[in-house]
Amino acid sequence: MSGQAGGFALPSRDTLFRIAATLALSTAGGGLFALIGLPAAWISGGMLFVAASSLAGFHTEIPSGLRNVIFLVLGVISGTGVTPATLNEVSSWPVSFFALAITVVLVTVGSYLLLVRMFRWDRHSALFAALPGALSFVLAAAEMTSADLRRVAIAQSLRLIILLEALPLAAFLAGVHPSAGGARGAAPVDWGELFLLFATGAVCGFLLYKLRIPGGQMLGGLLAAAALCVSGVVETAIPAFILIPSLVGIGAIAGCRLRPEDRPLLPKILTAAGAAFAIAVVISAIGAAITSMILDISLLQTFMAFAPGALEALTILAFTMNVDPAYVAAHHVVRFAALALAVPLLARWLMRQEAHAAPDPEEPWERGRSERAKKE
């Protein structure tokens, strides 16, 4: 039973059990992948175990408060991977942002056309499923149209899970063997500096969160830690007892995107979502390769920045793979902000089109599916 403590509702025992079990599953998966020696093991292994358990019928759960703490800690950890060399590259970022904008448009158009023409998805569901990221804004906007919300949510979630599983493995097979501890893994631990890192990160993360900046907790922690590290004020390493639980946490958060009730729809959506993901990856990889050649920076770095994934997950993944997390985070924030501004306008335009359009006799089952999804 839940109780009250000074007006604060305590979680029930069932909720605490689900949270503990979810984290235990993520730890088991990450530990197994680390034992095997797979890259980004604590993220990819944890996410796979939690996602599989969710689909098998177990109600996995990570509450919003704990998610915010995990994102903040991950932001601080990522910020310690920023080096003075990052400052020399900042002047080239506008060119990279422009290339990213073109890539996002091409990814959306390519995925949309594939879903509509090959898999016969209704146009609204295909469009929202094709948008690369900003899931919360995408679902909120899709709800105002006749799009199938569950289909959109599952397609978006599958894209992230496939990406986070495939990217470290592809890098590993290509000969990239990153350390799990990031750039400062060999430095000694200074407890005073560690306290300064997290205290400053918490303040900055809280401010950006209150300002409703996309990924505010993580971005605030990253900016604060990066400033302290680049200026030379802080040189401490992040100890494993902070790093590994944080990676376990982000794996659990990503794995929780799938729910038991999604299982019946997976066979119908998996092929289409996988094909759309492949189109998105190919287009993103081409954009990243061109940007890499123009700016003379690592292809892995540009691809992680252009990849159609989530801000928090890919930023910490960049850190674990010794890729500049500031560059990756900046590009995902720009993409997220652009989508957050564009998606509501897109939804209103679609609503006006629906109001003036005649019923499409070829898609009655899609409209019925959408209406049922909204009621659920």
C-alpha positions in Angstrom: 0.0 0.0 0.0 1.1 3.6 -0.6 1.4 6.0 2.3 1.7 9.7 2.8 4.8 11.5 4.2 4.3 15.3 4.5 1.9 15.3 1.6 4.2 13.2 -0.6 2.7 9.9 -1.8 5.0 7.0 -1.2 5.1 4.4 -3.9 3.3 1.1 -3.2 5.2 -2.1 -2.5 4.2 -3.4 -5.9 5.6 -0.3 -7.6 8.9 -0.6 -5.7 9.1 -4.3 -6.6 8.6 -3.4 -10.3 11.3 -0.7 -10.2 13.7 -3.0 -8.4 13.0 -5.9 -10.8 13.4 -3.6 -13.8 16.8 -2.4 -12.6 17.8 -6.0 -11.7 16.9 -7.2 -15.2 19.0 -4.3 -16.7 21.9 -5.1 -14.4 21.7 -8.8 -15.4 21.6 -8.0 -19.1 24.4 -5.5 -18.9 26.6 -7.8 -16.8 26.1 -10.6 -19.2 27.1 -8.5 -22.2 30.1 -7.0 -20.3 31.2 -10.6 -19.4 31.0 -11.6 -23.1 33.0 -8.4 -24.0 30.4 -6.7 -26.2 30.7 -2.9 -26.7 28.5 -0.5 -24.7 27.5 -3.6 -22.7 25.7 -2.0 -19.8 23.4 0.0 -22.1 22.7 -2.5 -24.8 22.5 -5.6 -22.6 20.3 -3.9 -20.0 17.9 -2.5 -22.6 17.6 -5.8 -24.4 16.7 -7.7 -21.2 14.2 -5.1 -20.0 12.5 -4.8 -23.5 12.2 -8.6 -23.8 10.8 -8.9 -20.3 8.3 -6.1 -21.1 7.1 -7.9 -24.2 7.0 -11.2 -22.2 4.3 -9.7 -19.9 6.3 -8.2 -17.0 5.3 -4.6 -16.2 8.7 -2.9 -16.1 8.8 0.6 -14.6 11.2 3.4 -14.1 9.4 6.4 -12.5 9.9 9.9 -13.8 11.7 11.2 -10.7 14.3 8.4 -11.0 14.6 9.0 -14.7 15.4 12.7 -14.1 18.1 11.8 -11.6 19.6 9.2 -14.0 19.6 11.8 -16.9 21.3 14.4 -14.7 24.0 12.0 -13.6 24.5 10.8 -17.2 24.9 14.5 -18.2 27.6 15.1 -15.7 29.4 11.9 -16.7 29.2 12.9 -20.4 30.5 16.4 -19.7 33.7 14.9 -18.3 34.4 13.5 -21.7 34.5 17.0 -23.3 38.1 18.1 -24.0 39.7 21.4 -25.0 39.9 20.1 -28.5 36.1 20.5 -28.6 36.4 24.3 -28.4 38.5 24.2 -31.6 35.6 22.4 -33.5 32.7 24.6 -32.3 33.2 27.1 -35.2 32.5 24.3 -37.7 29.3 23.2 -36.0 26.9 25.5 -38.0 28.0 23.7 -41.2 27.3 20.4 -39.5 23.9 21.7 -38.3 22.9 22.6 -41.9 23.9 19.2 -43.1 21.8 17.7 -40.2 18.8 19.7 -41.2 18.9 18.4 -44.8 19.4 14.8 -43.6 16.4 15.0 -41.2 14.2 16.2 -44.0 15.4 13.4 -46.3 15.0 10.8 -43.6 11.5 11.8 -42.9 10.5 11.9 -46.6 12.2 8.6 -47.4 10.7 6.7 -44.5 7.3 8.2 -45.1 7.2 7.2 -48.8 8.4 3.7 -47.9 5.7 3.2 -45.2 2.9 4.5 -47.5 3.8 3.0 -50.8 5.3 -0.4 -49.8 3.5 -1.2 -46.5 0.3 0.7 -47.2 0.2 2.6 -43.9 -2.2 5.4 -43.7 -0.5 8.8 -44.5 -0.8 10.3 -41.0 0.6 7.3 -39.1 3.4 7.0 -41.7 4.4 10.6 -41.3 4.5 10.6 -37.5 6.4 7.3 -37.5 8.9 8.7 -40.0 9.9 11.7 -37.9 13.3 11.0 -36.4 12.9 11.6 -32.7 11.1 13.9 -30.2 8.7 11.0 -29.4 6.7 13.0 -26.7 6.0 15.8 -29.1 5.2 13.4 -32.0 2.7 11.4 -30.0 1.0 14.6 -28.6 0.6 16.0 -32.1 -0.4 12.6 -33.6 -3.3 12.4 -31.1 -4.9 15.4 -32.7 -5.1 13.6 -36.1 -6.4 10.2 -37.2 -2.9 8.6 -36.9 -2.7 5.2 -35.2 -1.0 6.2 -31.9 0.1 2.7 -30.9 1.6 2.0 -34.3 3.5 5.3 -34.2 4.8 4.7 -30.7 5.9 1.1 -31.4 7.7 2.1 -34.6 9.5 5.0 -32.9 10.5 2.8 -29.9 11.7 0.0 -32.1 13.9 2.4 -34.0 15.6 3.5 -30.8 16.1 -0.1 -29.6 17.5 -1.3 -32.9 19.8 1.7 -33.1 21.3 1.3 -29.6 21.8 -2.4 -30.1 23.3 -2.2 -33.7 25.5 0.9 -33.4 28.0 -0.4 -30.7 28.1 -3.8 -32.5 28.8 -2.2 -35.9 31.5 0.0 -34.4 33.0 -3.0 -32.7 33.0 -5.1 -36.0 34.6 -2.1 -37.8 37.5 -2.2 -35.4 36.5 0.5 -32.9 37.2 -0.8 -29.4 36.2 1.9 -27.0 36.8 1.7 -23.2 33.7 1.7 -21.0 35.0 4.5 -18.8 35.3 7.4 -21.2 38.2 9.7 -21.7 39.0 10.3 -18.1 38.9 6.6 -17.0 42.6 6.5 -16.1 42.5 9.7 -13.9 42.4 9.4 -10.1 39.2 10.1 -8.1 39.1 13.3 -6.2 36.1 13.4 -3.9 36.0 17.2 -3.6 36.1 17.6 -7.3 33.4 14.9 -7.7 31.1 16.8 -5.3 31.7 20.0 -7.2 30.9 18.3 -10.5 27.5 16.9 -9.4 26.5 19.9 -7.3 27.2 22.3 -10.2 25.5 19.9 -12.6 22.4 19.6 -10.4 21.9 23.4 -10.3 22.5 23.8 -14.0 20.3 20.8 -14.9 17.5 22.0 -12.7 17.6 25.5 -14.3 17.4 24.1 -17.8 14.7 21.7 -16.8 12.6 24.6 -15.4 13.2 26.5 -18.7 11.8 23.5 -20.6 15.0 23.0 -22.6 14.9 19.7 -24.4 16.8 17.1 -22.3 17.3 19.9 -19.8 18.6 17.7 -16.9 21.1 15.9 -19.0 22.2 19.0 -21.0 22.6 21.1 -17.9 24.8 18.4 -16.2 26.8 18.1 -19.4 27.4 21.9 -19.8 28.4 22.3 -16.2 30.8 19.4 -16.1 32.3 20.3 -19.5 33.0 23.9 -18.4 34.7 22.6 -15.2 36.7 20.0 -17.1 37.8 22.2 -20.1 38.8 25.0 -17.7 41.0 22.6 -15.7 39.1 23.2 -12.5 38.1 19.5 -12.4 40.3 16.5 -13.5 38.8 13.7 -11.5 37.6 10.4 -13.0 34.0 9.1 -12.5 34.2 6.0 -10.3 32.7 2.7 -11.6 30.1 2.6 -8.8 28.6 5.8 -10.2 29.2 5.1 -13.9 27.9 1.5 -14.2 24.5 2.1 -12.3 23.9 5.1 -14.5 24.4 3.0 -17.7 22.2 0.3 -16.2 19.6 3.0 -15.6 19.5 4.3 -19.2 19.3 0.8 -20.5 16.3 0.2 -18.3 14.6 3.4 -19.4 15.1 2.6 -23.1 13.8 -1.0 -22.6 10.7 0.2 -20.8 9.5 1.9 -24.1 7.9 -1.4 -25.1 4.9 -2.7 -23.1 3.2 -6.1 -22.8 0.2 -4.9 -24.7 2.4 -4.1 -27.7 3.2 -7.8 -28.4 0.2 -8.6 -30.6 1.0 -5.7 -32.9 4.8 -6.4 -33.3 4.6 -8.9 -36.1 2.5 -6.4 -38.2 4.8 -3.5 -37.4 8.3 -5.0 -37.1 9.0 -5.5 -40.8 7.7 -2.0 -41.8 9.5 -0.3 -38.9 12.7 -2.2 -39.6 12.6 -1.2 -43.3 11.9 2.5 -42.4 14.8 2.3 -39.9 17.1 0.9 -42.6 16.2 3.8 -44.9 16.8 6.3 -42.1 20.2 4.8 -41.2 21.4 4.8 -44.9 20.4 8.5 -45.4 21.9 9.5 -42.0 25.1 7.6 -42.8 25.4 9.4 -46.2 24.8 12.8 -44.5 27.3 11.9 -41.8 29.9 10.7 -44.3 29.7 13.9 -46.4 29.9 16.1 -43.2 32.9 14.0 -42.0 34.8 14.6 -45.2 34.0 18.3 -45.3 34.9 19.0 -41.7 37.6 16.3 -41.4 36.2 14.8 -38.2 35.5 11.2 -37.3 32.7 9.4 -39.2 31.6 7.7 -36.0 31.3 11.1 -34.4 29.2 12.6 -37.2 27.0 9.4 -37.5 26.2 9.4 -33.8 25.2 13.0 -34.1 23.1 12.4 -37.2 21.6 9.1 -36.0 17.8 9.1 -35.7 17.8 8.4 -31.9 17.2 9.9 -28.5 19.3 12.7 -27.0 20.0 11.1 -23.7 20.8 7.6 -24.9 23.1 8.6 -27.7 24.9 11.2 -25.7 26.0 8.7 -23.0 26.6 6.1 -25.7 29.0 8.6 -27.3 30.8 9.0 -24.0 31.2 5.3 -23.5 32.6 5.0 -27.1 35.1 7.9 -26.6 33.3 10.1 -29.0 32.9 13.9 -28.3 29.6 13.9 -26.3 29.2 17.7 -26.6 29.1 17.5 -30.4 26.6 14.6 -30.3 24.4 16.3 -27.7 24.4 19.7 -29.5 23.1 18.1 -32.8 20.4 16.0 -31.0 19.2 19.1 -29.1 19.0 21.1 -32.4 17.1 18.3 -34.1 14.8 17.9 -31.1 14.1 21.6 -30.9 13.4 21.8 -34.6 11.0 18.9 -34.5 9.3 20.2 -31.3 8.5 23.5 -33.2 7.5 21.9 -36.5 5.4 18.9 -35.3 2.5 20.9 -33.8 2.3 23.1 -36.9 2.3 19.9 -39.0 -0.5 18.4 -36.9 -2.7 21.5 -37.3 -2.1 21.4 -41.1 -3.1 17.7 -41.1 -6.2 18.5 -39.1 -7.3 21.2 -41.6 -6.7 18.7 -44.4 -8.8 16.1 -42.7 -11.6 18.6 -42.2 -11.8 19.4 -45.9 -11.0 15.9 -47.3 -13.6 13.4 -48.3 -13.5 9.9 -46.6 -11.0 7.6 -48.2 -12.8 4.3 -49.1 -9.5 2.4 -49.2 -8.6 3.1 -45.6 -11.7 2.5 -43.4 -9.9 -0.1 -41.3 -7.1 2.3 -40.6 -9.5 5.0 -39.3 -11.2 2.5 -37.1 -7.8 1.4 -35.8 -6.9 5.0 -35.0 -10.1 5.7 -33.2 -9.7 2.5 -31.0 -6.1 3.5 -30.2 -7.2 7.0 -29.1 -9.9 5.5 -26.8 -7.2 3.2 -25.2 
